[in-house]
Amino acid sequence: ELFKFYGDDWFNSRKEIFGELPLSDDWPQAQKLVDKFDKLSKPLSADLKKDLWDMVAQWPMKGRIMKALPEESEDISIAAEEGIRILHQPQAMRSIEELSEIGRCMDNIIPRQSNLPQAGRGAFATRFLPKGSIVTGSPILHIPFKEPFVNMYNA
């Protein structure tokens, strides 16, 4: 998928499959908690910091925000510096060096909601693209047999 966004409703309607996953509003709240913990725990010893974080991470009332938090105290500084989402999708962010080597600039399109009823989200041009322009490269998933694929969506 070019723009990976299912929306909160997609996950809410599949709680029996995924459980209670963090939703859009949960990530910023979890980030605030991590940032505050990181700031307050800087003068503490590594052992005390670990013990305190273990108490937070093992809190008996698990909610969506709790599931967004790092499981290990060692990940607090990473989450505070790079953002909490990097722990959940480590391959979602790439270094400038890696992007310079293998990446492609896609500033010609942005994801957004369509104005057409029932069209959903899609990719929209950010500037004029002349006829014959390559909008983006996309990996191809070859499915040699139609039946398993069709049955997956009809189930």
Biotite code that builds the C-alpha atoms (Angstrom):
import biotite.structure as struc

atoms = struc.array([
    struc.Atom([0.000, 0.000, 0.000], chain_id="A", res_id=1, res_name="GLU", atom_name="CA", element="C"),
    struc.Atom([1.231, 3.431, -0.808], chain_id="A", res_id=2, res_name="LEU", atom_name="CA", element="C"),
    struc.Atom([-0.319, 5.243, 2.163], chain_id="A", res_id=3, res_name="PHE", atom_name="CA", element="C"),
    struc.Atom([-0.927, 2.896, 5.065], chain_id="A", res_id=4, res_name="LYS", atom_name="CA", element="C"),
    struc.Atom([-3.947, 4.264, 6.934], chain_id="A", res_id=5, res_name="PHE", atom_name="CA", element="C"),
    struc.Atom([-6.935, 2.167, 7.866], chain_id="A", res_id=6, res_name="TYR", atom_name="CA", element="C"),
    struc.Atom([-8.539, 4.613, 10.254], chain_id="A", res_id=7, res_name="GLY", atom_name="CA", element="C"),
    struc.Atom([-9.627, 4.075, 13.832], chain_id="A", res_id=8, res_name="ASP", atom_name="CA", element="C"),
    struc.Atom([-12.999, 2.623, 12.833], chain_id="A", res_id=9, res_name="ASP", atom_name="CA", element="C"),
    struc.Atom([-11.290, -0.209, 10.957], chain_id="A", res_id=10, res_name="TRP", atom_name="CA", element="C"),
    struc.Atom([-9.483, -1.307, 14.145], chain_id="A", res_id=11, res_name="PHE", atom_name="CA", element="C"),
    struc.Atom([-12.486, -0.671, 16.402], chain_id="A", res_id=12, res_name="ASN", atom_name="CA", element="C"),
    struc.Atom([-14.584, -2.994, 14.262], chain_id="A", res_id=13, res_name="SER", atom_name="CA", element="C"),
    struc.Atom([-11.990, -5.770, 14.592], chain_id="A", res_id=14, res_name="ARG", atom_name="CA", element="C"),
    struc.Atom([-11.354, -5.846, 18.356], chain_id="A", res_id=15, res_name="LYS", atom_name="CA", element="C"),
    struc.Atom([-11.887, -9.621, 18.410], chain_id="A", res_id=16, res_name="GLU", atom_name="CA", element="C"),
    struc.Atom([-8.970, -9.997, 15.964], chain_id="A", res_id=17, res_name="ILE", atom_name="CA", element="C"),
    struc.Atom([-6.499, -7.336, 17.154], chain_id="A", res_id=18, res_name="PHE", atom_name="CA", element="C"),
    struc.Atom([-7.635, -6.593, 20.693], chain_id="A", res_id=19, res_name="GLY", atom_name="CA", element="C"),
    struc.Atom([-7.554, -2.996, 21.855], chain_id="A", res_id=20, res_name="GLU", atom_name="CA", element="C"),
    struc.Atom([-4.848, -1.364, 19.770], chain_id="A", res_id=21, res_name="LEU", atom_name="CA", element="C"),
    struc.Atom([-3.804, 2.251, 20.308], chain_id="A", res_id=22, res_name="PRO", atom_name="CA", element="C"),
    struc.Atom([-5.814, 4.638, 18.117], chain_id="A", res_id=23, res_name="LEU", atom_name="CA", element="C"),
    struc.Atom([-4.977, 8.070, 16.690], chain_id="A", res_id=24, res_name="SER", atom_name="CA", element="C"),
    struc.Atom([-5.687, 9.997, 19.892], chain_id="A", res_id=25, res_name="ASP", atom_name="CA", element="C"),
    struc.Atom([-3.799, 7.516, 22.087], chain_id="A", res_id=26, res_name="ASP", atom_name="CA", element="C"),
    struc.Atom([-0.327, 7.980, 20.575], chain_id="A", res_id=27, res_name="TRP", atom_name="CA", element="C"),
    struc.Atom([0.142, 11.653, 21.549], chain_id="A", res_id=28, res_name="PRO", atom_name="CA", element="C"),
    struc.Atom([-0.990, 10.899, 25.111], chain_id="A", res_id=29, res_name="GLN", atom_name="CA", element="C"),
    struc.Atom([1.413, 7.968, 25.372], chain_id="A", res_id=30, res_name="ALA", atom_name="CA", element="C"),
    struc.Atom([4.187, 10.177, 23.966], chain_id="A", res_id=31, res_name="GLN", atom_name="CA", element="C"),
    struc.Atom([3.523, 12.806, 26.650], chain_id="A", res_id=32, res_name="LYS", atom_name="CA", element="C"),
    struc.Atom([3.748, 10.159, 29.356], chain_id="A", res_id=33, res_name="LEU", atom_name="CA", element="C"),
    struc.Atom([7.036, 8.826, 27.956], chain_id="A", res_id=34, res_name="VAL", atom_name="CA", element="C"),
    struc.Atom([8.503, 12.330, 27.614], chain_id="A", res_id=35, res_name="ASP", atom_name="CA", element="C"),
    struc.Atom([7.551, 13.215, 31.188], chain_id="A", res_id=36, res_name="LYS", atom_name="CA", element="C"),
    struc.Atom([8.901, 9.928, 32.551], chain_id="A", res_id=37, res_name="PHE", atom_name="CA", element="C"),
    struc.Atom([12.148, 10.391, 30.610], chain_id="A", res_id=38, res_name="ASP", atom_name="CA", element="C"),
    struc.Atom([12.595, 13.921, 31.968], chain_id="A", res_id=39, res_name="LYS", atom_name="CA", element="C"),
    struc.Atom([11.764, 13.011, 35.576], chain_id="A", res_id=40, res_name="LEU", atom_name="CA", element="C"),
    struc.Atom([13.853, 9.831, 35.596], chain_id="A", res_id=41, res_name="SER", atom_name="CA", element="C"),
    struc.Atom([17.106, 11.317, 34.215], chain_id="A", res_id=42, res_name="LYS", atom_name="CA", element="C"),
    struc.Atom([18.708, 11.765, 37.683], chain_id="A", res_id=43, res_name="PRO", atom_name="CA", element="C"),
    struc.Atom([17.687, 8.240, 38.786], chain_id="A", res_id=44, res_name="LEU", atom_name="CA", element="C"),
    struc.Atom([19.885, 5.175, 38.687], chain_id="A", res_id=45, res_name="SER", atom_name="CA", element="C"),
    struc.Atom([19.290, 2.713, 35.844], chain_id="A", res_id=46, res_name="ALA", atom_name="CA", element="C"),
    struc.Atom([17.969, 0.121, 38.326], chain_id="A", res_id=47, res_name="ASP", atom_name="CA", element="C"),
    struc.Atom([15.460, 2.511, 39.902], chain_id="A", res_id=48, res_name="LEU", atom_name="CA", element="C"),
    struc.Atom([14.371, 3.748, 36.476], chain_id="A", res_id=49, res_name="LYS", atom_name="CA", element="C"),
    struc.Atom([13.841, 0.133, 35.365], chain_id="A", res_id=50, res_name="LYS", atom_name="CA", element="C"),
    struc.Atom([11.865, -0.724, 38.515], chain_id="A", res_id=51, res_name="ASP", atom_name="CA", element="C"),
    struc.Atom([9.625, 2.332, 38.125], chain_id="A", res_id=52, res_name="LEU", atom_name="CA", element="C"),
    struc.Atom([9.007, 1.661, 34.432], chain_id="A", res_id=53, res_name="TRP", atom_name="CA", element="C"),
    struc.Atom([8.272, -2.012, 35.111], chain_id="A", res_id=54, res_name="ASP", atom_name="CA", element="C"),
    struc.Atom([5.600, -0.862, 37.563], chain_id="A", res_id=55, res_name="MET", atom_name="CA", element="C"),
    struc.Atom([4.077, 1.397, 34.872], chain_id="A", res_id=56, res_name="VAL", atom_name="CA", element="C"),
    struc.Atom([4.341, -1.178, 32.063], chain_id="A", res_id=57, res_name="ALA", atom_name="CA", element="C"),
    struc.Atom([2.838, -3.957, 34.192], chain_id="A", res_id=58, res_name="GLN", atom_name="CA", element="C"),
    struc.Atom([-0.079, -1.857, 35.404], chain_id="A", res_id=59, res_name="TRP", atom_name="CA", element="C"),
    struc.Atom([-3.079, -4.211, 35.741], chain_id="A", res_id=60, res_name="PRO", atom_name="CA", element="C"),
    struc.Atom([-5.512, -1.927, 33.888], chain_id="A", res_id=61, res_name="MET", atom_name="CA", element="C"),
    struc.Atom([-4.433, -2.242, 30.273], chain_id="A", res_id=62, res_name="LYS", atom_name="CA", element="C"),
    struc.Atom([-5.923, 0.310, 27.936], chain_id="A", res_id=63, res_name="GLY", atom_name="CA", element="C"),
    struc.Atom([-5.084, 1.605, 24.500], chain_id="A", res_id=64, res_name="ARG", atom_name="CA", element="C"),
    struc.Atom([-2.626, 4.202, 25.820], chain_id="A", res_id=65, res_name="ILE", atom_name="CA", element="C"),
    struc.Atom([-0.850, 1.598, 27.944], chain_id="A", res_id=66, res_name="MET", atom_name="CA", element="C"),
    struc.Atom([-0.433, -0.609, 24.887], chain_id="A", res_id=67, res_name="LYS", atom_name="CA", element="C"),
    struc.Atom([1.300, 2.256, 23.069], chain_id="A", res_id=68, res_name="ALA", atom_name="CA", element="C"),
    struc.Atom([3.964, 2.546, 25.781], chain_id="A", res_id=69, res_name="LEU", atom_name="CA", element="C"),
    struc.Atom([7.357, 0.855, 25.499], chain_id="A", res_id=70, res_name="PRO", atom_name="CA", element="C"),
    struc.Atom([7.550, -2.472, 27.284], chain_id="A", res_id=71, res_name="GLU", atom_name="CA", element="C"),
    struc.Atom([11.179, -2.075, 28.359], chain_id="A", res_id=72, res_name="GLU", atom_name="CA", element="C"),
    struc.Atom([12.693, 0.814, 30.310], chain_id="A", res_id=73, res_name="SER", atom_name="CA", element="C"),
    struc.Atom([15.665, 0.790, 27.934], chain_id="A", res_id=74, res_name="GLU", atom_name="CA", element="C"),
    struc.Atom([13.323, 1.965, 25.158], chain_id="A", res_id=75, res_name="ASP", atom_name="CA", element="C"),
    struc.Atom([12.199, 5.114, 27.012], chain_id="A", res_id=76, res_name="ILE", atom_name="CA", element="C"),
    struc.Atom([15.076, 7.260, 25.743], chain_id="A", res_id=77, res_name="SER", atom_name="CA", element="C"),
    struc.Atom([14.540, 6.038, 22.159], chain_id="A", res_id=78, res_name="ILE", atom_name="CA", element="C"),
    struc.Atom([10.825, 6.835, 22.373], chain_id="A", res_id=79, res_name="ALA", atom_name="CA", element="C"),
    struc.Atom([11.571, 10.259, 23.876], chain_id="A", res_id=80, res_name="ALA", atom_name="CA", element="C"),
    struc.Atom([14.167, 11.149, 21.218], chain_id="A", res_id=81, res_name="GLU", atom_name="CA", element="C"),
    struc.Atom([12.701, 9.576, 18.073], chain_id="A", res_id=82, res_name="GLU", atom_name="CA", element="C"),
    struc.Atom([9.020, 9.248, 18.939], chain_id="A", res_id=83, res_name="GLY", atom_name="CA", element="C"),
    struc.Atom([7.078, 6.408, 20.458], chain_id="A", res_id=84, res_name="ILE", atom_name="CA", element="C"),
    struc.Atom([5.847, 5.047, 17.123], chain_id="A", res_id=85, res_name="ARG", atom_name="CA", element="C"),
    struc.Atom([9.360, 4.088, 16.041], chain_id="A", res_id=86, res_name="ILE", atom_name="CA", element="C"),
    struc.Atom([9.223, 1.249, 18.587], chain_id="A", res_id=87, res_name="LEU", atom_name="CA", element="C"),
    struc.Atom([6.079, -0.193, 17.022], chain_id="A", res_id=88, res_name="HIS", atom_name="CA", element="C"),
    struc.Atom([7.065, 0.275, 13.356], chain_id="A", res_id=89, res_name="GLN", atom_name="CA", element="C"),
    struc.Atom([10.868, 0.248, 13.285], chain_id="A", res_id=90, res_name="PRO", atom_name="CA", element="C"),
    struc.Atom([11.065, 0.100, 9.482], chain_id="A", res_id=91, res_name="GLN", atom_name="CA", element="C"),
    struc.Atom([8.641, 3.000, 8.987], chain_id="A", res_id=92, res_name="ALA", atom_name="CA", element="C"),
    struc.Atom([11.369, 5.625, 9.358], chain_id="A", res_id=93, res_name="MET", atom_name="CA", element="C"),
    struc.Atom([14.594, 5.613, 7.367], chain_id="A", res_id=94, res_name="ARG", atom_name="CA", element="C"),
    struc.Atom([17.778, 7.631, 7.684], chain_id="A", res_id=95, res_name="SER", atom_name="CA", element="C"),
    struc.Atom([18.561, 10.427, 5.212], chain_id="A", res_id=96, res_name="ILE", atom_name="CA", element="C"),
    struc.Atom([21.558, 8.396, 4.026], chain_id="A", res_id=97, res_name="GLU", atom_name="CA", element="C"),
    struc.Atom([19.397, 5.341, 3.278], chain_id="A", res_id=98, res_name="GLU", atom_name="CA", element="C"),
    struc.Atom([16.766, 7.449, 1.521], chain_id="A", res_id=99, res_name="LEU", atom_name="CA", element="C"),
    struc.Atom([19.469, 9.157, -0.557], chain_id="A", res_id=100, res_name="SER", atom_name="CA", element="C"),
    struc.Atom([20.762, 5.758, -1.638], chain_id="A", res_id=101, res_name="GLU", atom_name="CA", element="C"),
    struc.Atom([17.569, 3.763, -2.290], chain_id="A", res_id=102, res_name="ILE", atom_name="CA", element="C"),
    struc.Atom([14.649, 6.141, -1.817], chain_id="A", res_id=103, res_name="GLY", atom_name="CA", element="C"),
    struc.Atom([12.502, 8.089, -4.232], chain_id="A", res_id=104, res_name="ARG", atom_name="CA", element="C"),
    struc.Atom([11.063, 11.511, -3.601], chain_id="A", res_id=105, res_name="CYS", atom_name="CA", element="C"),
    struc.Atom([7.270, 11.414, -3.592], chain_id="A", res_id=106, res_name="MET", atom_name="CA", element="C"),
    struc.Atom([6.541, 15.079, -2.988], chain_id="A", res_id=107, res_name="ASP", atom_name="CA", element="C"),
    struc.Atom([4.300, 15.081, -6.049], chain_id="A", res_id=108, res_name="ASN", atom_name="CA", element="C"),
    struc.Atom([1.466, 13.308, -4.191], chain_id="A", res_id=109, res_name="ILE", atom_name="CA", element="C"),
    struc.Atom([-0.175, 13.493, -0.775], chain_id="A", res_id=110, res_name="ILE", atom_name="CA", element="C"),
    struc.Atom([-2.698, 11.253, 0.990], chain_id="A", res_id=111, res_name="PRO", atom_name="CA", element="C"),
    struc.Atom([-6.096, 12.760, 1.762], chain_id="A", res_id=112, res_name="ARG", atom_name="CA", element="C"),
    struc.Atom([-9.820, 12.118, 1.831], chain_id="A", res_id=113, res_name="GLN", atom_name="CA", element="C"),
    struc.Atom([-11.558, 12.353, -1.543], chain_id="A", res_id=114, res_name="SER", atom_name="CA", element="C"),
    struc.Atom([-14.363, 14.830, -2.145], chain_id="A", res_id=115, res_name="ASN", atom_name="CA", element="C"),
    struc.Atom([-16.250, 12.130, -4.049], chain_id="A", res_id=116, res_name="LEU", atom_name="CA", element="C"),
    struc.Atom([-18.857, 10.272, -1.972], chain_id="A", res_id=117, res_name="PRO", atom_name="CA", element="C"),
    struc.Atom([-17.807, 6.707, -1.068], chain_id="A", res_id=118, res_name="GLN", atom_name="CA", element="C"),
    struc.Atom([-14.338, 7.189, -2.619], chain_id="A", res_id=119, res_name="ALA", atom_name="CA", element="C"),
    struc.Atom([-12.390, 7.092, 0.657], chain_id="A", res_id=120, res_name="GLY", atom_name="CA", element="C"),
    struc.Atom([-8.750, 8.088, 0.929], chain_id="A", res_id=121, res_name="ARG", atom_name="CA", element="C"),
    struc.Atom([-6.300, 8.219, -1.915], chain_id="A", res_id=122, res_name="GLY", atom_name="CA", element="C"),
    struc.Atom([-3.247, 9.849, -3.450], chain_id="A", res_id=123, res_name="ALA", atom_name="CA", element="C"),
    struc.Atom([-3.669, 13.360, -4.845], chain_id="A", res_id=124, res_name="PHE", atom_name="CA", element="C"),
    struc.Atom([-1.257, 15.401, -6.949], chain_id="A", res_id=125, res_name="ALA", atom_name="CA", element="C"),
    struc.Atom([0.467, 18.332, -5.276], chain_id="A", res_id=126, res_name="THR", atom_name="CA", element="C"),
    struc.Atom([1.289, 19.958, -8.619], chain_id="A", res_id=127, res_name="ARG", atom_name="CA", element="C"),
    struc.Atom([0.573, 19.590, -12.325], chain_id="A", res_id=128, res_name="PHE", atom_name="CA", element="C"),
    struc.Atom([1.724, 16.237, -13.703], chain_id="A", res_id=129, res_name="LEU", atom_name="CA", element="C"),
    struc.Atom([2.077, 16.221, -17.495], chain_id="A", res_id=130, res_name="PRO", atom_name="CA", element="C"),
    struc.Atom([0.577, 13.384, -19.518], chain_id="A", res_id=131, res_name="LYS", atom_name="CA", element="C"),
    struc.Atom([2.811, 10.320, -19.312], chain_id="A", res_id=132, res_name="GLY", atom_name="CA", element="C"),
    struc.Atom([4.339, 11.254, -15.940], chain_id="A", res_id=133, res_name="SER", atom_name="CA", element="C"),
    struc.Atom([5.295, 8.434, -13.633], chain_id="A", res_id=134, res_name="ILE", atom_name="CA", element="C"),
    struc.Atom([3.396, 9.216, -10.455], chain_id="A", res_id=135, res_name="VAL", atom_name="CA", element="C"),
    struc.Atom([5.079, 6.623, -8.237], chain_id="A", res_id=136, res_name="THR", atom_name="CA", element="C"),
    struc.Atom([6.655, 3.218, -8.311], chain_id="A", res_id=137, res_name="GLY", atom_name="CA", element="C"),
    struc.Atom([4.790, 0.465, -6.570], chain_id="A", res_id=138, res_name="SER", atom_name="CA", element="C"),
    struc.Atom([5.771, -3.121, -5.767], chain_id="A", res_id=139, res_name="PRO", atom_name="CA", element="C"),
    struc.Atom([3.726, -5.768, -7.502], chain_id="A", res_id=140, res_name="ILE", atom_name="CA", element="C"),
    struc.Atom([2.296, -8.728, -5.650], chain_id="A", res_id=141, res_name="LEU", atom_name="CA", element="C"),
    struc.Atom([1.905, -11.578, -8.121], chain_id="A", res_id=142, res_name="HIS", atom_name="CA", element="C"),
    struc.Atom([-1.009, -13.865, -7.287], chain_id="A", res_id=143, res_name="ILE", atom_name="CA", element="C"),
    struc.Atom([-0.829, -16.880, -9.594], chain_id="A", res_id=144, res_name="PRO", atom_name="CA", element="C"),
    struc.Atom([-4.113, -18.420, -8.481], chain_id="A", res_id=145, res_name="PHE", atom_name="CA", element="C"),
    struc.Atom([-7.247, -16.307, -8.196], chain_id="A", res_id=146, res_name="LYS", atom_name="CA", element="C"),
    struc.Atom([-9.257, -18.538, -5.832], chain_id="A", res_id=147, res_name="GLU", atom_name="CA", element="C"),
    struc.Atom([-7.368, -18.137, -2.512], chain_id="A", res_id=148, res_name="PRO", atom_name="CA", element="C"),
    struc.Atom([-7.232, -14.376, -2.985], chain_id="A", res_id=149, res_name="PHE", atom_name="CA", element="C"),
    struc.Atom([-10.928, -14.063, -3.832], chain_id="A", res_id=150, res_name="VAL", atom_name="CA", element="C"),
    struc.Atom([-11.939, -16.407, -1.004], chain_id="A", res_id=151, res_name="ASN", atom_name="CA", element="C"),
    struc.Atom([-9.921, -14.332, 1.487], chain_id="A", res_id=152, res_name="MET", atom_name="CA", element="C"),
    struc.Atom([-12.110, -11.304, 0.803], chain_id="A", res_id=153, res_name="TYR", atom_name="CA", element="C"),
    struc.Atom([-15.386, -13.215, 0.538], chain_id="A", res_id=154, res_name="ASN", atom_name="CA", element="C"),
    struc.Atom([-14.933, -14.928, 3.921], chain_id="A", res_id=155, res_name="ALA", atom_name="CA", element="C"),
])
